[in-house]
């Protein structure tokens, strides 16, 4: 049996423009003194390749700049004798501070170095499904245990970007927009529940409404306003310019073409549009209702007799 402790792998903290990156880096440095930081590399594919090139171990761990790692993660021991875990990337679940969801988004990832050097995703993607995510590779395995919390709400833009990306990604099936007339039926049931949560929950935390707005707008751009390239969500410059263009009218206090002048009005307008166009069951929750939902929800974490994680 080949047992490896998590301390045997290089650890990289990947940051770009996250408002809470310094706080999260200090937290990780206390837990993991051997962690290294890679900052300011543009492109999700390229920043992971930068980590792979810097790694001195065949497997290396990445922590996103908006994420805090739970201390018990560094007690983990891994058995790689099982052939299905050899030359694979393992992705543990993370808990989202805005909406309470627990899945791969914002989770910790233990990469096989050569896979990262060989992959072509996001800004370097050659296949449609790889423009927006890493997870379509056969050697990418999603784990269920949760060892981190992601805080993508350090600013309106950060929260909007997080929601917009998930609104787009979860409206796709292997890189292709799902059937508009069968929207709910075309999305994996667990992902559909997660999408509803992104588009509804979060009014109880700072800037959470911007995440809801981003999610709803991402769905609308993908499924209703289809004349755009959804692969642009991997383009940092486009995303920033798009956000500024969409929100400039809020800053100026003017009324947009859709008839709203605040982010709350935009959220409500998009909710009506999504319910009418896609029959999607988004709801309008206030702060107290959002907090209650997170209190009683399990975050849609995968569970069951066949889920084995030891």
C-alpha positions as CSV (number, residue, x, y, z in Angstrom):
1,X,0.0,0.0,0.0
2,X,1.4,3.4,-1.1
3,X,0.3,5.9,1.5
4,X,1.2,9.6,1.0
5,X,0.6,12.4,3.5
6,X,-0.7,15.6,2.1
7,X,2.5,17.3,3.3
8,X,4.5,15.4,0.7
9,X,3.0,17.6,-2.1
10,X,3.9,21.1,-3.2
11,X,1.1,23.5,-2.5
12,X,0.3,26.6,-4.6
13,X,-1.9,29.6,-3.7
14,X,-3.3,31.0,-7.0
15,X,-4.3,34.6,-6.8
16,X,-5.2,37.3,-9.3
17,X,-7.4,40.2,-8.2
18,X,-9.4,38.7,-5.3
19,X,-10.0,41.4,-2.6
20,X,-9.5,38.9,0.2
21,X,-6.4,37.2,-1.3
22,X,-4.0,38.7,1.3
23,X,-6.0,37.5,4.2
24,X,-6.5,34.1,2.7
25,X,-2.8,33.8,1.9
26,X,-1.8,34.7,5.4
27,X,-4.2,32.0,6.7
28,X,-2.8,29.4,4.4
29,X,0.8,30.3,5.3
30,X,0.0,29.6,8.9
31,X,-1.5,26.2,8.2
32,X,1.0,25.3,5.5
33,X,4.4,27.0,5.8
34,X,5.7,25.2,2.6
35,X,2.9,26.8,0.5
36,X,4.0,28.9,-2.5
37,X,2.1,31.8,-4.1
38,X,1.6,32.4,-7.8
39,X,0.1,35.8,-8.3
40,X,-1.1,37.8,-11.3
41,X,-0.9,35.2,-14.0
42,X,-3.6,35.8,-16.5
43,X,-5.7,32.9,-17.7
44,X,-7.0,29.8,-15.8
45,X,-5.1,27.4,-18.0
46,X,-1.9,29.4,-17.8
47,X,-1.8,29.9,-14.1
48,X,-2.2,26.1,-13.5
49,X,0.6,25.5,-16.0
50,X,2.7,28.0,-14.0
51,X,2.1,25.9,-10.9
52,X,2.9,22.7,-12.7
53,X,6.2,24.1,-14.0
54,X,7.1,25.3,-10.5
55,X,6.2,22.1,-8.8
56,X,9.0,19.8,-7.6
57,X,6.5,16.9,-6.9
58,X,4.6,14.8,-9.5
59,X,1.3,15.8,-7.8
60,X,0.7,19.3,-6.5
61,X,-2.2,21.0,-4.7
62,X,-3.8,24.3,-5.7
63,X,-5.8,26.7,-3.5
64,X,-7.8,29.5,-5.1
65,X,-7.2,33.1,-4.0
66,X,-10.7,33.4,-2.5
67,X,-10.5,30.2,-0.5
68,X,-9.6,29.3,3.1
69,X,-8.5,25.7,3.8
70,X,-9.9,23.8,6.8
71,X,-7.1,22.7,9.1
72,X,-8.1,19.0,9.1
73,X,-7.2,18.8,5.4
74,X,-3.5,18.7,6.4
75,X,-4.1,15.5,8.4
76,X,-5.1,13.7,5.2
77,X,-3.4,10.6,4.0
78,X,-3.9,9.2,0.5
79,X,-3.6,5.7,-0.9
80,X,-2.7,5.7,-4.6
81,X,-2.4,2.0,-5.1
82,X,-5.9,1.9,-6.7
83,X,-5.2,2.2,-10.5
84,X,-8.2,4.5,-11.0
85,X,-6.5,7.1,-8.8
86,X,-3.1,6.9,-10.6
87,X,-2.3,9.8,-12.9
88,X,-5.6,11.5,-11.9
89,X,-6.6,14.9,-10.6
90,X,-8.6,14.8,-7.3
91,X,-11.0,17.7,-6.6
92,X,-12.4,18.0,-3.1
93,X,-15.6,19.9,-2.4
94,X,-15.6,23.4,-1.1
95,X,-18.4,25.3,0.8
96,X,-19.6,28.5,-0.8
97,X,-20.0,31.3,1.8
98,X,-22.6,33.1,-0.3
99,X,-25.1,30.4,-0.8
100,X,-24.0,27.4,1.3
101,X,-23.4,25.0,-1.6
102,X,-20.9,22.2,-1.2
103,X,-19.3,20.9,-4.4
104,X,-16.3,21.2,-6.6
105,X,-16.5,25.0,-7.1
106,X,-13.9,26.6,-4.9
107,X,-12.6,23.2,-3.8
108,X,-9.0,22.0,-3.3
109,X,-7.4,20.2,-6.2
110,X,-4.5,17.8,-6.3
111,X,-3.2,17.7,-9.8
112,X,-1.1,15.2,-11.6
113,X,1.7,17.5,-13.0
114,X,1.9,16.0,-16.5
115,X,-1.8,16.2,-17.0
116,X,-1.7,20.0,-16.4
117,X,1.2,20.5,-18.7
118,X,-0.7,18.6,-21.5
119,X,-4.2,20.0,-21.0
120,X,-5.7,22.7,-23.1
121,X,-8.6,24.4,-21.3
122,X,-10.3,27.8,-20.9
123,X,-8.3,30.4,-22.8
124,X,-6.4,27.6,-24.6
125,X,-9.3,25.2,-25.2
126,X,-9.6,23.4,-28.5
127,X,-12.9,21.7,-27.6
128,X,-16.1,23.5,-26.7
129,X,-16.6,21.7,-23.4
130,X,-13.1,22.7,-22.2
131,X,-13.6,26.5,-22.7
132,X,-15.3,26.8,-19.3
133,X,-14.1,24.0,-17.0
134,X,-11.5,21.4,-16.2
135,X,-13.9,18.6,-15.2
136,X,-14.5,16.9,-18.6
137,X,-11.3,15.0,-18.6
138,X,-11.5,11.2,-17.8
139,X,-8.6,11.6,-15.4
140,X,-10.5,14.3,-13.3
141,X,-12.3,12.9,-10.2
142,X,-14.6,14.8,-8.0
143,X,-14.4,13.9,-4.3
144,X,-17.2,14.5,-1.8
145,X,-15.5,15.5,1.5
146,X,-15.4,19.2,2.1
147,X,-12.1,20.7,3.2
148,X,-12.4,24.4,2.3
149,X,-14.7,27.5,2.3
150,X,-14.7,29.9,-0.6
151,X,-15.5,33.6,-0.1
152,X,-16.2,35.0,-3.5
153,X,-17.9,38.1,-2.1
154,X,-15.1,40.5,-1.4
155,X,-16.5,43.0,-3.8
156,X,-19.5,43.4,-6.1
157,X,-17.4,42.5,-9.1
158,X,-16.0,39.3,-7.5
159,X,-19.5,38.2,-6.4
160,X,-20.9,39.0,-9.9
161,X,-18.1,37.1,-11.7
162,X,-18.6,34.0,-9.5
163,X,-22.3,33.9,-10.2
164,X,-22.1,34.8,-13.9
165,X,-19.6,32.0,-14.5
166,X,-21.8,29.4,-12.8
167,X,-24.9,30.6,-14.5
168,X,-23.2,30.1,-17.9
169,X,-21.5,26.8,-17.0
170,X,-24.5,25.1,-15.5
171,X,-26.6,26.0,-18.6
172,X,-24.2,24.0,-20.8
173,X,-24.0,20.2,-21.5
174,X,-20.4,19.4,-22.4
175,X,-19.9,22.9,-23.8
176,X,-23.2,23.2,-25.6
177,X,-26.2,25.2,-24.4
178,X,-29.0,22.9,-23.3
179,X,-32.4,22.8,-24.9
180,X,-34.2,26.0,-24.0
181,X,-37.7,24.3,-24.2
182,X,-36.6,21.6,-21.9
183,X,-34.3,23.6,-19.7
184,X,-34.9,21.8,-16.3
185,X,-35.0,18.3,-17.9
186,X,-31.8,18.9,-19.8
187,X,-29.6,19.7,-16.7
188,X,-28.4,17.0,-14.3
189,X,-30.9,17.2,-11.4
190,X,-28.2,18.0,-8.7
191,X,-26.7,20.7,-10.9
192,X,-30.2,22.1,-11.5
193,X,-30.8,22.4,-7.8
194,X,-27.4,24.1,-7.4
195,X,-28.2,26.5,-10.2
196,X,-31.4,27.5,-8.5
197,X,-29.5,28.1,-5.3
198,X,-26.9,30.3,-7.0
199,X,-29.8,32.2,-8.6
200,X,-31.8,32.7,-5.4
201,X,-29.7,32.5,-2.2
202,X,-27.3,35.0,-0.7
203,X,-29.0,38.2,0.3
204,X,-27.9,37.7,3.9
205,X,-24.2,38.3,3.1
206,X,-22.3,41.3,1.9
207,X,-22.5,41.6,-1.9
208,X,-24.5,38.3,-2.1
209,X,-27.1,40.0,-4.3
210,X,-24.4,40.7,-6.9
211,X,-23.8,36.9,-7.1
212,X,-27.5,36.3,-7.6
213,X,-27.6,39.0,-10.3
214,X,-24.5,37.5,-12.1
215,X,-26.0,34.0,-12.0
216,X,-29.3,35.1,-13.5
217,X,-27.6,37.3,-16.1
218,X,-25.3,34.4,-17.1
219,X,-28.3,32.1,-17.6
220,X,-30.1,34.8,-19.7
221,X,-27.0,35.5,-21.8
222,X,-26.6,31.8,-22.5
223,X,-30.2,30.7,-23.1
224,X,-32.1,33.9,-24.2
225,X,-29.5,36.3,-25.7
226,X,-27.6,33.5,-27.5
227,X,-25.7,35.8,-29.9
228,X,-22.4,35.8,-27.9
229,X,-19.4,33.5,-27.3
230,X,-19.8,31.9,-23.8
231,X,-16.1,31.0,-23.9
232,X,-15.5,34.7,-23.1
233,X,-16.1,33.9,-19.4
234,X,-12.5,32.7,-19.4
235,X,-11.3,36.1,-20.7
236,X,-10.5,38.3,-17.6
237,X,-10.4,41.6,-19.6
238,X,-13.8,40.9,-21.2
239,X,-15.4,40.0,-17.9
240,X,-14.2,43.2,-16.3
241,X,-15.4,45.3,-19.2
242,X,-18.7,43.5,-19.4
243,X,-19.3,44.1,-15.7
244,X,-18.5,47.7,-15.9
245,X,-20.7,48.2,-18.9
246,X,-23.7,46.4,-17.3
247,X,-23.3,48.2,-14.0
248,X,-22.4,51.7,-15.2
249,X,-26.1,52.5,-15.3
250,X,-26.5,51.6,-11.7
251,X,-23.6,53.9,-10.7
252,X,-25.1,56.8,-12.7
253,X,-28.6,56.1,-11.3
254,X,-30.1,55.9,-14.8
255,X,-32.7,53.5,-16.1
256,X,-31.4,50.8,-18.4
257,X,-33.2,49.5,-21.5
258,X,-34.7,46.8,-19.3
259,X,-36.4,49.3,-17.0
260,X,-34.3,48.9,-13.9
261,X,-31.8,51.3,-12.2
262,X,-30.6,49.2,-9.2
263,X,-29.1,45.8,-8.8
264,X,-32.2,44.7,-6.8
265,X,-34.5,45.8,-9.6
266,X,-32.2,44.0,-12.1
267,X,-32.4,40.7,-10.1
268,X,-36.2,41.0,-10.0
269,X,-36.5,41.8,-13.7
270,X,-34.2,38.8,-14.6
271,X,-36.2,36.6,-12.3
272,X,-39.4,37.4,-14.2
273,X,-37.7,36.8,-17.5
274,X,-36.3,33.5,-16.5
275,X,-39.6,32.3,-15.1
276,X,-41.3,33.3,-18.3
277,X,-38.8,32.1,-20.9
278,X,-37.3,29.0,-19.3
279,X,-39.9,28.2,-16.6
280,X,-37.1,28.1,-14.1
281,X,-38.2,28.2,-10.5
282,X,-36.1,31.1,-9.2
283,X,-37.5,32.8,-6.1
284,X,-37.0,36.2,-4.5
285,X,-35.6,35.6,-1.0
286,X,-34.8,38.3,1.5
287,X,-31.8,38.2,3.9
288,X,-33.7,36.3,6.6
289,X,-35.0,33.7,4.2
290,X,-31.6,33.2,2.7
291,X,-30.1,32.7,6.1
292,X,-32.8,30.2,7.0
293,X,-32.3,28.2,3.7
294,X,-28.6,27.8,4.4
295,X,-29.3,26.7,8.0
296,X,-31.5,23.8,6.9
297,X,-29.9,22.9,3.6
298,X,-27.1,20.3,3.3
299,X,-25.6,22.2,0.4
300,X,-26.7,19.5,-2.0
301,X,-23.6,17.5,-1.1
302,X,-23.5,14.0,-2.6
303,X,-24.4,11.3,-0.1
304,X,-25.5,7.7,-0.2
305,X,-24.6,4.1,0.4
306,X,-22.3,4.0,-2.6
307,X,-20.4,7.2,-1.7
308,X,-17.0,6.0,-0.3
309,X,-14.3,8.5,0.7
310,X,-12.1,6.8,3.2
